[in-house]
């Protein structure tokens, strides 16, 4: 990518390509300041399942599988699409835990709640933000019965997901889903 305009000393370029960058994170952290913004695991799964064009919906992450042979093997060995999706989510969290310092992992919910100011750690200009952000963790386009099923699957698991979120975070989201339907 060629950038032709003059850039200031404090220029920051933020690029979102989560699967590829997560697969390459071990290399990227040696050259760049890397940040992960994570989100309630249940809302991530619901989001993936709301987008027909997204490969994660089918339990695959093609670029991740191309760059990480172990991920490809693990997903190929799992016949259940939702178990593959959860494995992809665990893969993300495992790599974040392995390669990023704790202060480089931000929660989407904290960014929303702070009106964007939580981004100040990495983008000092964010200190002046006071945006009226609204959480999309219970998005109207998410399949509510599927969220219930996925939430139950998540709550039966142990592992790296719970290094970042607590089971009560998923339970609370399930309560919100059920109250929206009532």
Buried (B, 14 or more C-beta within 10 A) or exposed (E): EEEEEEEEEEEEEEEEEBBBBBBBBEEBBEEEEBBBBBBBBBBBBBBBBBEEEEBBBBBBBEBBBEBBEEBBEBBEEBEEBBBBBBBBBBBBBBBBBEBBEEEBBBBBBEBBEBBBBBBBEBBEEBEEBEEEBEBBBBEEEBEBEBBBEBBEBBEEBEEBBBEBBEBEBBBBBBEBBEEEEE
